[in-house]
Amino acid sequence: MNFNTDKKQKSPFVGLKTLMAGLSCIVALSLASCDKWLDLRPYDGVVEDEYWNTKEDVYSALIGCYSSLLTQSLVTNMIYWGELRADILTGASSASTNVLDVVRGEITPENTIVKWDQFYKTINYCNKVIEKSELVKGKDKSFTDILYRRYYAEAVAIRSLMYFYLVRSFSDVPYVTVASNDDQQDYYLPKISGASILTQEAERLEACINDFETNFGRTDMNKGRITRWAALALLADIYLWQDNYAKCSEKCTEILNSGQFVLIPVGKTKQYISDESGVIVDTAYYPISGDRDALFEQLYVSGNSLESIFELQYPKSDEVLGNPFFSLMNSTSNRPVMIPNEEVLDASIFPPYELDGEVIDIRGRDFSYKTGFVSKWTNRSRTGSLRTQQEFPHWILYRLPDLILMKAEALTELGIKDGDTEKYKEAYSLVMRVRERANAVGAIDSTINGKALQRLILEERAREFAFEGKRWYDVLRFAKRDNFANRDYLMQLAITSAPPEKVASLQAKYANNWFAYWPIHVNVVEVNTNLEQNEFYK
């Protein structure tokens, strides 16, 4: 199984020199001890000719690919790209001009937020593993075909994840499937269709889906390495972006039926609400505070929870890695970069229950956010103190509610296409699984039409994944369907995300499809004459 039949390719990297296959430049990692598979200390002074001889070399290089996902600039951009143009996180007054310009809709190719260097570096590390691992099979007889295929599949999946971020953010980008190996190599590629890139990466993932491990025998590895379930989640996400709803639903179903993941339960007590005359007007449920605390702790403090499918395994404490969560959202220094957009969150995302303020959606204020800062990624506990700069949460990419709501969205779109109201009912029941765990109130009737169900799903994703790097991609996915037939999602987003004086100009910009994507950074375009700037920003 070797997809690397491409001719020698050029790379979009700027200033990238020879990569040592010992992967000191990838922060290559080793299996340092029996209880810590991800050791963050690099090898030094290893050269190409001395590497790629044993299965241990391939393993170290593969773990180096995972390590590169922890790079501060990469995770920071995952957060920026997934949230900053949306409406539930906004720039603090102390934020940089680059951040505030994005919030105002004043996006230019000079803005450093649009730099994609680290994503392409990680892609190159994956390409190295994909190319070189097969050579090791001829040198190390203990490197079994099963192990080779597993390592190969994981490298393909990490590369696909990187391209998925790039395509959702820039649309068309350079596509590199051959590793950069020497200083003589030409580094400049043109863009190709993002749709074509995702199709090719999905095909590669499908071709090796049976080679992924289903259970490594350790929770941290099951959640921190790409298992079959994580690969299926990524495929479902790609297919949903491509409007391939049948395949998205199929992948979600396999995960939901696997028995590998469960929603962490939150207990509730039932009470009746009466009016002033004593007449019962509603039945209400009050979440058990200790269960809400436990949910927060398992998802965002301890990590690797029962509902987690794939999350980046930051160490609990480290003095070497840069901490993107502290830098962006922590209020200890009173200078966070990004803060909750509380006006939108309190009024639209987590509206109060009018009959009794004690009946709450458990995911809202004092769980995901507090006044002036995001607590989801910065607190040691739901009600406790803030983390220090050396304390890290994991960064969750996929967990069970994501797949439940993906399937609901896919079924809704299939129902709209086929006029099948049974699909609406199934989709609604899936949404209710997530809402009921969260103690959300005020749901809509199950006989709802497709358009209203679309909005419910989008709003529910905002609640469930607040500040998890998904909001902008969710809104854009809904808006771009049928050649941006649902542009009103972006127009509404302009109202809720931009300063009042910028709303009209931002809406005018959203009339152009290409404004929904980032510009390519000016330095890259100037160096690479084969690379054409995205249409809106020319």
C-alpha positions as CSV (number, residue, x, y, z in Angstrom):
1,M,0.0,0.0,0.0
2,N,1.8,3.0,-1.2
3,F,0.1,6.1,-2.6
4,N,3.3,8.0,-3.2
5,T,3.4,7.5,-6.9
6,D,3.4,11.3,-7.5
7,K,6.2,12.8,-9.4
8,K,8.7,14.9,-7.5
9,Q,6.8,17.8,-6.1
10,K,7.5,21.3,-5.1
11,S,6.7,22.5,-1.6
12,P,4.9,25.7,-0.4
13,F,7.3,26.1,2.5
14,V,9.2,29.4,2.8
15,G,12.8,28.9,3.9
16,L,12.5,25.2,4.8
17,K,15.9,23.5,4.6
18,T,17.0,19.9,4.8
19,L,15.0,17.8,7.2
20,M,17.1,15.4,9.2
21,A,15.4,12.0,9.2
22,G,16.3,11.5,12.8
23,L,13.7,14.1,13.1
24,S,15.4,16.4,15.5
25,C,13.7,19.1,13.4
26,I,10.3,17.4,14.0
27,V,10.8,17.1,17.7
28,A,11.0,13.4,17.3
29,L,9.9,11.5,20.4
30,S,10.8,8.2,22.0
31,L,9.0,5.6,24.1
32,A,10.8,6.9,27.2
33,S,9.1,4.7,29.8
34,C,6.3,2.2,30.3
35,D,3.9,4.9,31.6
36,K,4.6,7.8,29.3
37,W,4.4,7.2,25.5
38,L,4.7,10.8,24.6
39,D,8.1,12.1,25.7
40,L,8.6,15.7,24.7
41,R,12.4,15.7,24.6
42,P,14.0,15.8,21.1
43,Y,16.8,13.8,19.7
44,D,19.8,15.9,18.7
45,G,22.5,15.4,16.0
46,V,20.9,12.5,14.2
47,V,21.5,12.6,10.4
48,E,19.6,11.1,7.5
49,D,22.0,8.3,6.6
50,E,22.0,7.0,10.2
51,Y,18.2,6.8,10.4
52,W,15.4,4.7,9.0
53,N,16.9,1.4,9.9
54,T,14.6,-0.1,12.5
55,K,10.9,-0.1,13.4
56,E,11.9,2.0,16.5
57,D,13.1,4.7,14.1
58,V,9.7,4.7,12.3
59,Y,7.9,4.8,15.6
60,S,9.9,7.7,16.8
61,A,9.3,9.6,13.6
62,L,5.5,8.9,13.9
63,I,5.4,10.1,17.4
64,G,7.3,13.2,16.2
65,C,4.3,13.9,13.9
66,Y,2.0,13.8,17.0
67,S,4.5,16.0,18.8
68,S,4.3,18.7,16.1
69,L,0.6,18.9,16.7
70,L,1.4,20.4,20.1
71,T,3.3,23.3,18.7
72,Q,2.0,26.5,20.2
73,S,1.6,28.3,16.9
74,L,-0.3,25.4,15.4
75,V,-2.8,25.0,18.3
76,T,-3.2,28.8,18.5
77,N,-4.2,28.9,14.8
78,M,-6.6,26.0,15.4
79,I,-8.3,28.3,18.0
80,Y,-8.0,31.5,16.0
81,W,-9.2,29.9,12.7
82,G,-12.0,28.1,14.4
83,E,-13.3,30.9,16.6
84,L,-12.1,34.4,15.9
85,R,-14.3,35.1,12.9
86,A,-17.4,33.7,14.8
87,D,-19.5,35.2,17.5
88,I,-18.9,33.5,20.9
89,L,-15.2,34.5,21.3
90,T,-14.0,38.0,20.6
91,G,-10.8,40.0,21.0
92,A,-10.0,41.6,24.3
93,S,-9.3,45.3,24.4
94,S,-5.6,44.3,25.2
95,A,-5.4,42.0,22.1
96,S,-3.0,42.7,19.2
97,T,-4.0,44.7,16.2
98,N,-4.0,41.4,14.2
99,V,-6.7,39.9,16.4
100,L,-8.8,43.1,16.6
101,D,-8.6,43.5,12.8
102,V,-10.1,40.0,12.3
103,V,-12.9,40.8,14.7
104,R,-13.7,44.0,12.8
105,G,-13.6,42.1,9.5
106,E,-10.5,44.0,8.3
107,I,-8.6,41.0,7.1
108,T,-5.5,41.5,5.0
109,P,-2.7,39.3,3.7
110,E,-0.3,41.0,6.0
111,N,-2.0,39.6,9.1
112,T,0.2,37.0,10.8
113,I,-2.8,35.0,11.9
114,V,-3.1,33.6,8.4
115,K,0.3,32.1,8.4
116,W,0.1,28.3,7.6
117,D,3.8,27.3,8.1
118,Q,3.4,24.9,11.0
119,F,0.6,23.0,9.2
120,Y,2.8,22.4,6.2
121,K,5.7,21.4,8.5
122,T,3.5,18.8,10.1
123,I,2.4,17.6,6.7
124,N,6.0,17.2,5.7
125,Y,6.8,15.1,8.7
126,C,3.9,12.8,7.9
127,N,5.1,12.6,4.3
128,K,8.5,11.5,5.6
129,V,7.0,8.7,7.6
130,I,4.8,7.6,4.7
131,E,7.8,7.5,2.3
132,K,10.5,6.0,4.5
133,S,8.6,3.5,6.6
134,E,8.3,1.0,3.7
135,L,12.1,1.1,3.2
136,V,12.6,0.0,6.8
137,K,10.7,-3.2,6.2
138,G,13.6,-4.4,4.0
139,K,16.1,-3.7,6.8
140,D,14.3,-4.7,10.0
141,K,12.7,-8.2,9.8
142,S,10.9,-7.6,13.1
143,F,9.0,-4.7,11.4
144,T,5.9,-6.7,10.6
145,D,3.5,-5.7,7.8
146,I,0.7,-5.2,10.4
147,L,2.9,-2.7,12.3
148,Y,4.0,-1.0,9.1
149,R,0.5,-0.5,7.9
150,R,-0.6,0.9,11.3
151,Y,2.1,3.5,11.4
152,Y,1.5,4.3,7.8
153,A,-2.3,4.8,8.4
154,E,-1.6,7.1,11.4
155,A,0.7,9.3,9.4
156,V,-1.9,9.5,6.6
157,A,-4.6,10.5,9.1
158,I,-2.5,13.3,10.7
159,R,-1.7,14.7,7.3
160,S,-5.5,14.5,6.4
161,L,-6.3,16.4,9.5
162,M,-3.8,19.2,8.6
163,Y,-5.2,19.5,5.1
164,F,-8.8,19.5,6.5
165,Y,-7.8,22.6,8.5
166,L,-6.1,24.3,5.5
167,V,-9.0,23.6,3.1
168,R,-11.7,24.8,5.5
169,S,-9.6,28.0,6.2
170,F,-8.2,28.8,2.7
171,S,-10.3,26.7,0.3
172,D,-7.7,26.0,-2.4
173,V,-4.1,25.4,-1.2
174,P,-0.9,23.7,-2.4
175,Y,-1.1,19.9,-2.2
176,V,2.1,18.2,-1.1
177,T,2.4,14.4,-0.8
178,V,6.1,14.0,-1.2
179,A,8.6,14.9,1.6
180,S,11.1,17.7,1.1
181,N,14.4,16.0,1.4
182,D,17.3,18.3,0.2
183,D,18.3,21.9,-0.4
184,Q,18.2,21.4,-4.1
185,Q,14.5,20.7,-4.2
186,D,12.2,23.4,-5.7
187,Y,9.9,24.6,-3.0
188,Y,7.1,26.4,-4.9
189,L,3.8,24.9,-5.8
190,P,0.5,26.5,-7.1
191,K,-2.8,25.9,-5.4
192,I,-5.2,23.2,-6.4
193,S,-8.9,22.7,-5.6
194,G,-9.6,22.2,-2.0
195,A,-12.4,19.8,-2.9
196,S,-10.0,17.7,-4.8
197,I,-7.5,17.6,-1.9
198,L,-10.2,16.4,0.5
199,T,-11.4,13.8,-1.9
200,Q,-7.9,12.4,-2.3
201,E,-7.2,12.4,1.4
202,A,-10.6,10.8,2.2
203,E,-9.7,8.1,-0.4
204,R,-6.4,7.4,1.3
205,L,-8.0,7.2,4.7
206,E,-10.7,4.8,3.4
207,A,-8.0,2.6,1.9
208,C,-6.3,2.1,5.2
209,I,-9.2,2.3,7.6
210,N,-8.9,-1.4,8.6
211,D,-5.2,-0.9,9.5
212,F,-5.8,1.5,12.4
213,E,-5.6,0.1,15.9
214,T,-9.0,-0.2,17.7
215,N,-7.5,-0.5,21.2
216,F,-3.9,0.2,22.3
217,G,-4.6,-1.2,25.7
218,R,-4.0,2.2,27.4
219,T,-6.5,5.1,27.8
220,D,-3.9,7.8,27.0
221,M,-2.9,6.1,23.8
222,N,-6.5,5.3,22.8
223,K,-7.4,9.0,23.1
224,G,-4.1,10.5,22.0
225,R,-3.2,8.4,19.0
226,I,-5.5,8.0,16.0
227,T,-7.5,4.8,16.4
228,R,-10.0,3.5,13.9
229,W,-12.6,5.5,15.7
230,A,-10.7,8.8,15.4
231,A,-10.1,8.1,11.7
232,L,-13.8,7.5,11.2
233,A,-14.6,10.7,13.1
234,L,-12.3,12.6,10.8
235,L,-13.8,11.0,7.7
236,A,-17.3,11.8,8.9
237,D,-16.3,15.5,9.4
238,I,-14.7,15.6,5.9
239,Y,-17.8,14.1,4.3
240,L,-20.1,16.5,6.1
241,W,-18.0,19.4,4.8
242,Q,-18.3,17.9,1.3
243,D,-22.1,17.6,1.6
244,N,-21.7,13.8,1.3
245,Y,-24.4,13.2,3.9
246,A,-24.9,9.4,3.4
247,K,-21.2,8.7,4.0
248,C,-21.1,11.0,6.9
249,S,-24.1,9.3,8.5
250,E,-22.5,5.9,7.8
251,K,-19.2,6.7,9.6
252,C,-21.1,8.3,12.5
253,T,-23.2,5.2,12.9
254,E,-20.2,2.9,13.1
255,I,-18.8,5.0,16.0
256,L,-22.2,5.3,17.8
257,N,-22.7,1.6,17.5
258,S,-19.2,0.6,18.6
259,G,-19.9,0.7,22.3
260,Q,-16.6,2.4,22.9
261,F,-17.9,5.8,24.0
262,V,-20.6,7.0,26.3
263,L,-21.9,10.4,27.3
264,I,-20.8,11.3,30.8
265,P,-24.1,11.4,32.8
266,V,-25.3,14.3,34.8
267,G,-28.0,13.6,37.4
268,K,-31.0,15.9,37.8
269,T,-33.8,16.3,40.4
270,K,-37.4,16.8,39.2
271,Q,-39.6,19.6,40.6
272,Y,-42.8,21.2,39.7
273,I,-43.0,25.0,39.1
274,S,-46.2,26.7,40.2
275,D,-47.6,30.2,39.6
276,E,-48.6,32.6,42.3
277,S,-52.0,30.9,42.7
278,G,-50.4,27.5,43.2
279,V,-51.2,26.1,39.8
280,I,-48.5,23.9,38.3
281,V,-47.2,25.5,35.1
282,D,-44.1,23.5,34.3
283,T,-42.0,20.5,35.2
284,A,-38.3,21.5,35.8
285,Y,-35.1,19.6,36.3
286,Y,-32.3,20.9,38.5
287,P,-28.8,19.5,37.7
288,I,-26.8,18.0,40.5
289,S,-23.9,20.4,41.1
290,G,-21.4,17.6,41.9
291,D,-22.2,15.9,38.7
292,R,-21.7,19.1,36.8
293,D,-18.3,19.5,38.6
294,A,-17.4,15.9,37.6
295,L,-18.3,16.5,33.9
296,F,-16.0,19.6,33.8
297,E,-13.2,17.7,35.5
298,Q,-13.3,14.7,33.3
299,L,-13.6,16.6,30.0
300,Y,-11.3,19.6,30.6
301,V,-9.0,18.9,33.5
302,S,-8.1,15.2,33.6
303,G,-8.9,14.6,30.0
304,N,-9.2,11.3,28.1
305,S,-12.8,11.0,29.2
306,L,-15.3,8.2,28.5
307,E,-16.7,10.3,25.6
308,S,-13.4,11.4,24.1
309,I,-12.4,10.1,20.7
310,F,-9.3,12.0,19.9
311,E,-7.5,14.8,21.9
312,L,-4.0,16.3,21.8
313,Q,-2.1,15.0,24.8
314,Y,-0.5,18.0,26.4
315,P,1.4,17.1,29.6
316,K,-0.3,18.3,32.8
317,S,2.7,20.5,33.5
318,D,5.6,21.5,31.3
319,E,8.2,24.3,31.3
320,V,9.3,23.8,27.7
321,L,6.1,23.9,25.6
322,G,4.4,27.1,25.0
323,N,0.9,27.1,26.5
324,P,-1.6,28.5,23.9
325,F,-4.6,28.4,26.3
326,F,-2.9,30.5,29.0
327,S,-1.6,32.9,26.4
328,L,-4.9,33.4,24.7
329,M,-7.6,33.0,27.4
330,N,-6.2,33.1,31.0
331,S,-7.1,36.2,33.0
332,T,-4.3,35.9,35.6
333,S,-2.4,38.7,34.0
334,N,-5.6,40.6,33.3
335,R,-4.5,40.7,29.7
336,P,-6.2,37.8,27.8
337,V,-6.2,37.9,24.0
338,M,-9.7,36.4,23.6
339,I,-12.7,36.7,25.9
340,P,-16.2,35.4,25.8
341,N,-18.7,37.5,23.9
342,E,-21.0,37.5,26.9
343,E,-23.7,39.6,25.4
344,V,-24.3,36.9,22.7
345,L,-23.7,34.0,25.0
346,D,-26.1,35.1,27.7
347,A,-28.8,36.3,25.4
348,S,-28.7,33.9,22.4
349,I,-26.6,30.8,23.1
350,F,-27.6,30.2,26.8
351,P,-30.8,32.2,27.3
352,P,-32.1,32.1,30.9
353,Y,-35.1,30.0,31.8
354,E,-37.7,32.7,32.7
355,L,-39.6,30.7,35.3
356,D,-36.7,29.8,37.5
357,G,-33.1,31.0,37.3
358,E,-31.9,27.8,39.0
359,V,-32.9,25.7,35.9
360,I,-29.9,26.0,33.7
361,D,-28.2,24.5,30.7
362,I,-25.1,23.1,32.5
363,R,-22.7,24.1,29.7
364,G,-23.1,27.8,30.0
365,R,-21.9,30.5,32.5
366,D,-19.8,29.2,35.3
367,F,-18.9,26.1,33.3
368,S,-17.6,27.1,29.9
369,Y,-17.0,30.8,30.7
370,K,-17.0,33.3,33.5
371,T,-17.0,37.1,33.5
372,G,-14.1,38.2,31.3
373,F,-12.5,34.8,30.6
374,V,-12.9,31.3,29.2
375,S,-12.9,28.9,32.2
376,K,-13.2,25.7,30.0
377,W,-9.5,25.8,29.1
378,T,-8.1,27.8,32.0
379,N,-9.6,26.5,35.3
380,R,-8.3,23.7,37.5
381,S,-12.0,22.9,38.3
382,R,-15.4,24.3,37.5
383,T,-15.4,26.5,40.6
384,G,-11.7,26.5,41.5
385,S,-8.6,28.5,40.8
386,L,-6.9,29.2,37.4
387,R,-4.2,27.1,36.0
388,T,-0.6,28.5,35.8
389,Q,1.3,29.0,32.6
390,Q,2.9,25.6,33.1
391,E,-0.4,23.7,33.5
392,F,-2.0,22.4,30.3
393,P,-5.4,20.9,29.4
394,H,-5.7,18.5,26.5
395,W,-7.1,20.0,23.3
396,I,-10.1,18.0,22.3
397,L,-10.7,17.4,18.6
398,Y,-13.5,14.9,18.6
399,R,-15.8,13.5,21.3
400,L,-19.0,11.6,21.2
401,P,-21.5,14.6,21.1
402,D,-19.7,15.8,18.0
403,L,-20.6,12.5,16.2
404,I,-24.1,12.5,17.5
405,L,-24.7,16.0,16.1
406,M,-22.9,15.3,12.9
407,K,-25.2,12.4,12.2
408,A,-28.2,14.6,13.1
409,E,-27.0,17.2,10.6
410,A,-26.5,14.6,7.9
411,L,-29.9,13.1,8.4
412,T,-31.5,16.6,8.4
413,E,-29.9,17.4,5.0
414,L,-30.9,14.0,3.6
415,G,-34.4,14.6,4.9
416,I,-34.6,18.0,3.1
417,K,-33.3,16.4,-0.1
418,D,-35.6,13.4,0.0
419,G,-38.6,15.0,1.7
420,D,-38.3,12.3,4.3
421,T,-39.8,13.4,7.6
422,E,-38.7,10.2,9.3
423,K,-35.1,11.4,9.0
424,Y,-36.2,14.6,10.7
425,K,-37.5,12.6,13.6
426,E,-34.3,10.6,14.0
427,A,-32.2,13.7,13.7
428,Y,-34.3,15.4,16.4
429,S,-34.0,12.4,18.7
430,L,-30.2,12.6,18.4
431,V,-30.1,16.3,19.2
432,M,-32.2,15.6,22.2
433,R,-29.6,13.1,23.5
434,V,-27.2,15.9,23.8
435,R,-29.7,18.5,25.0
436,E,-31.1,16.2,27.8
437,R,-27.6,15.5,29.2
438,A,-27.1,19.2,29.3
439,N,-30.4,20.0,30.9
440,A,-31.3,22.3,28.0
441,V,-34.9,23.6,28.1
442,G,-37.2,25.1,25.5
443,A,-36.6,22.5,22.8
444,I,-38.8,22.6,19.6
445,D,-41.4,20.1,18.6
446,S,-40.3,16.9,16.9
447,T,-42.6,17.6,13.9
448,I,-40.4,20.6,13.0
449,N,-39.5,21.3,9.4
450,G,-35.9,20.9,8.0
451,K,-34.9,24.5,8.0
452,A,-35.8,25.0,11.7
453,L,-34.0,21.7,12.5
454,Q,-30.9,23.0,10.7
455,R,-30.9,26.1,13.0
456,L,-31.4,24.0,16.1
457,I,-28.4,21.8,15.3
458,L,-26.2,24.8,14.6
459,E,-27.2,26.4,17.8
460,E,-26.8,23.2,19.7
461,R,-23.2,22.8,18.4
462,A,-22.5,26.4,19.6
463,R,-23.6,25.3,23.1
464,E,-21.9,22.0,23.3
465,F,-18.6,23.0,21.7
466,A,-18.3,26.6,22.9
467,F,-14.6,27.7,22.6
468,E,-13.5,24.3,21.2
469,G,-12.4,25.7,17.9
470,K,-15.5,24.7,15.9
471,R,-17.9,27.6,15.8
472,W,-16.6,29.4,12.6
473,Y,-16.3,26.2,10.7
474,D,-19.8,25.2,11.7
475,V,-21.4,28.4,10.5
476,L,-19.4,28.4,7.3
477,R,-20.4,24.8,6.6
478,F,-24.1,25.7,6.9
479,A,-23.7,28.9,4.9
480,K,-21.7,27.5,1.9
481,R,-24.2,24.7,1.0
482,D,-25.5,24.9,-2.5
483,N,-23.0,27.6,-3.5
484,F,-23.7,29.8,-0.5
485,A,-27.5,29.6,-0.8
486,N,-27.6,30.0,3.0
487,R,-25.5,33.2,3.1
488,D,-27.9,34.6,5.8
489,Y,-26.0,32.6,8.4
490,L,-23.0,34.8,7.6
491,M,-25.0,37.9,7.5
492,Q,-26.4,37.1,11.0
493,L,-22.9,36.3,12.2
494,A,-21.8,39.8,11.2
495,I,-24.4,41.3,13.4
496,T,-23.4,39.2,16.5
497,S,-19.6,39.2,16.0
498,A,-18.6,42.7,14.7
499,P,-18.6,46.1,16.5
500,P,-21.9,47.9,15.5
501,E,-20.0,50.4,13.2
502,K,-18.5,47.5,11.2
503,V,-21.6,45.4,10.7
504,A,-22.6,46.9,7.4
505,S,-19.2,46.7,5.8
506,L,-18.7,43.1,7.0
507,Q,-22.0,42.1,5.5
508,A,-21.0,43.7,2.2
509,K,-17.8,41.6,2.3
510,Y,-19.7,38.4,3.0
511,A,-21.6,39.0,-0.3
512,N,-18.3,37.7,-1.9
513,N,-17.8,34.0,-1.4
514,W,-14.1,34.3,-1.2
515,F,-14.2,36.5,1.8
516,A,-15.3,33.5,3.8
517,Y,-11.8,32.2,3.4
518,W,-8.4,33.6,4.7
519,P,-6.0,35.3,2.4
520,I,-2.6,33.7,1.8
521,H,0.0,35.5,3.8
522,V,1.8,38.2,1.8
523,N,5.3,36.7,2.4
524,V,4.3,33.4,0.9
525,V,2.7,34.9,-2.2
526,E,5.7,37.2,-2.8
527,V,8.2,34.4,-2.6
528,N,6.2,31.8,-4.5
529,T,5.3,33.3,-7.9
530,N,3.3,30.2,-8.8
531,L,0.9,30.9,-5.9
532,E,-2.1,33.1,-6.7
533,Q,-3.7,35.1,-3.9
534,N,-7.2,34.2,-2.9
535,E,-9.7,36.1,-5.1
536,F,-11.2,38.6,-2.6
537,Y,-7.8,39.8,-1.5
538,K,-6.0,40.4,-4.8
